Amino acid sequence: MTTRRLLLALALLVPIAAVAQTPPTAPAEALDQGILAVMRAAHTSSLAQRVQMFTPVAQSAFDLPRIVRDSVGPRFASFSPSEQAELLDVFTQFTVASYVANFNGYNGERFEVLPETRPAGSDEVVQTRLMPASGDPVKLDYVVHRDNGEWKIIDVLLNGSISRVAVQRSDFRALLSSGDAGPLIASLRSKVARLAAGQTD
């Protein structure tokens, strides 16, 4: 084999090796860095600009299609493909807007990601802490799942135990009681509009 062909072969192997060696902490670290970037930009950019900044971070770190299905539950399978796509789109907007609206300033905070994960069935839990400049840290753990060699976040555990997906499933239940996706989609669109207007409650 010529030197040129050997170099090409090695170049093709590098991405495969990189994917195989990506640790389960990777999406949590990327998400945390994205949150810090949004926090630091809070006083120099508009909410819309920060939403634009954070959207690709959320889409990369989270398995949003999986989170939507888990949050809706078995009814999701009964929705038409267009309803599923619309629900995923507005849920993505809601997720991004929630993070941007709630992490709306920077005062010296930092994230700490513990290198050791703990198993949760076939998944792993990545333990992180949001460390304020002063005061007690906030525990944020991420449940990550490996799919096609890539780790993605499928749930967030506040204080290590409160599942965001479980809370959303409870919140969504009444809106889905008719079996129609419309009320949930409308509710999420309304929440996105309120968050865009600076209302976080």
For each residue, the residues with C-beta under 8 A, 3 or more apart:
1: 5 6 9
2: 5 6
3: 6 7
4: 7 8
5: 1 2 8 9
6: 1 2 3 9 10
7: 3 4 10 11
8: 4 5 11 12
9: 1 5 6 12 13
10: 6 7 13 14
11: 7 8 14
12: 8 9 15 16
13: 9 10 16 17
14: 10 11 17 18
15: 12 18 19
16: 12 13 19 20
17: 13 14 20 21
18: 14 15 21 22
19: 15 16 22 149 150
20: 16 17 149
21: 17 18
22: 18 19 26 149 150 151
23: 26 151
24: 27 117 124 126 144 146 151
25: 28 29 113 115 117 126
26: 22 23 29 30 151
27: 24 30 31 60 61 62 126 142 144 151 152 153
28: 25 31 32 61 113 126 128 142 144 153
29: 25 26 32 33 113
30: 26 27 33 34 57 60 61
31: 27 28 34 35 57 58 61 62 142 153
32: 28 29 35 36 111 113 128
33: 29 30 36 37 111
34: 30 31 37 38 53 54 57 58 61
35: 31 32 38 39 54 99 103 111
36: 32 33 39 40 106 109 110 111
37: 33 34 40 41 53 54 57
38: 34 35 41 42 50 53 54 99 100 103
39: 35 36 42 103 104 105 106 109
40: 36 37 106
41: 37 38 44 45 49 50 53
42: 38 39 45 50 103 104 105 106
43: 105 106
44: 41
45: 41 42 49 50 53
46: 49 50
47: 50 51 100 101 104 196 198
48: 51 52 196
49: 41 45 46 52 53
50: 38 41 42 45 46 47 53 54 100
51: 47 48 54 55 96 97 100 196
52: 48 49 55
53: 34 37 38 41 45 49 50 57
54: 34 35 37 38 50 51 57 58 96 99 100
55: 51 52 58 59 92 96
56: 59 60
57: 30 31 34 37 53 54 60 61
58: 31 34 54 55 61 62 64 92 95 96 99
59: 55 56 62 64 92
60: 27 30 56 57
61: 27 28 30 31 34 57 58 152 153
62: 27 31 58 59 67 95 152 153 154
63: 66 67 145 147 152 153 154
64: 58 59 67 68 88 91 92 95
65: 68 69 88
66: 63 69 70 145 152 154
67: 62 63 64 70 71 91 95 154 155 165
68: 64 65 71 72 76 87 88 91
69: 65 66 72 76
70: 66 67 73 154 155 165 169
71: 67 68 91 165 168 169 172
72: 68 69 75 76 87 169 172 176 184
73: 70 76 169 172 176
74: 77 78
75: 72 78 79 176 179
76: 68 69 72 73 79 84 87
77: 74
78: 74 75 179
79: 75 76 83 84 87 181
80: 83 84
81: 84 85
82: 85 86
83: 79 80 86 87 181 185
84: 76 79 80 81 87 88 181
85: 81 82 88 89
86: 82 83 89 90 181 185
87: 68 72 76 79 83 84 90 91 181 184 185 188
88: 64 65 68 84 85 91 92
89: 85 86 92 93
90: 86 87 93 94 185 188 189 192
91: 64 67 68 71 87 88 94 95 188
92: 55 58 59 64 88 89 95 96
93: 89 90 96 97 188 192
94: 90 91 97 98 188 191 192 195
95: 58 62 64 67 91 92 98 99
96: 51 54 55 58 92 93 99 100
97: 51 93 94 100 101 191 192 195 196
98: 94 95 101 102 195
99: 35 38 54 58 95 96 102 103
100: 38 47 50 51 54 96 97 103 104 195
101: 47 97 98 104 195 198 200
102: 98 99 200
103: 35 38 39 42 99 100
104: 39 42 47 100 101
105: 39 42 43
106: 36 39 40 42 43 109
107: 132 133
108: 132 133
109: 36 39 106 130 131 132 133
110: 36 130 131
111: 32 33 35 36 128 129 130 131
112: 128 129 131 137
113: 25 28 29 32 126 127 128
114: 117 126 127 128 129
115: 25
116: 127
117: 24 25 114 124 125 126 127 144
118: 124 125 127
119: 123 124 125
120: 123 124 125 143
121:
122: 145
123: 119 120 143 144 145 146 154
124: 24 117 118 119 120 143 144 151
125: 117 118 119 120 141 142 143 144 157
126: 24 25 27 28 113 114 117 141 142 143 144
127: 113 114 116 117 118 139 141 160
128: 28 32 111 112 113 114 139 140 141 142
129: 111 112 114 137 138 139 140
130: 109 110 111 137 138 140
131: 109 110 111 112 137
132: 107 108 109 135 136 137 138
133: 107 108 109
134:
135: 132
136: 132
137: 112 129 130 131 132
138: 129 130 132 158 159
139: 127 128 129 158 159 160
140: 128 129 130 156 157 158
141: 125 126 127 128 156 157 160
142: 27 28 31 125 126 128 153 155 156 157
143: 120 123 124 125 126 153 154 155 156 157
144: 24 27 28 117 123 124 125 126 151 152 153 154
145: 63 66 122 123 151 152 154
146: 24 123 149 150 151 152
147: 63 150 152
148:
149: 19 20 22 146
150: 19 22 146 147
151: 22 23 24 26 27 124 144 145 146
152: 27 61 62 63 66 144 145 146 147
153: 27 28 31 61 62 63 142 143 144 156
154: 62 63 66 67 70 123 143 144 145 165
155: 67 70 142 143 163 164 165
156: 140 141 142 143 153 163 164
157: 125 140 141 142 143 160 161 162 163 164
158: 138 139 140 161 162 164
159: 138 139 162
160: 127 139 141 157
161: 157 158
162: 157 158 159 166 167
163: 155 156 157 166 167
164: 155 156 157 158 167 168
165: 67 70 71 154 155 168 169
166: 162 163 169 170
167: 162 163 164 170 171
168: 71 164 165 171 172
169: 70 71 72 73 165 166 172 173
170: 166 167 173
171: 167 168 174 175
172: 71 72 73 168 169 175 176 184
173: 169 170 176 177
174: 171 177
175: 171 172 183 184 187
176: 72 73 75 172 173 179 180 181 183 184
177: 173 174
178: 183
179: 75 78 176
180: 176 183
181: 79 83 84 86 87 176 184 185
182: 185 186
183: 175 176 178 180 186 187
184: 72 87 172 175 176 181 187 188
185: 83 86 87 90 181 182 188 189
186: 182 183 189 190
187: 175 183 184 190 191
188: 87 90 91 93 94 184 185 191 192
189: 90 185 186 192 193
190: 186 187 193 194
191: 94 97 187 188 194 195
192: 90 93 94 97 188 189 195 196
193: 189 190 196 197
194: 190 191 197 199
195: 94 97 98 100 101 191 192 198 199 200
196: 47 48 51 97 192 193
197: 193 194
198: 47 101 195
199: 194 195
200: 101 102 195
201:
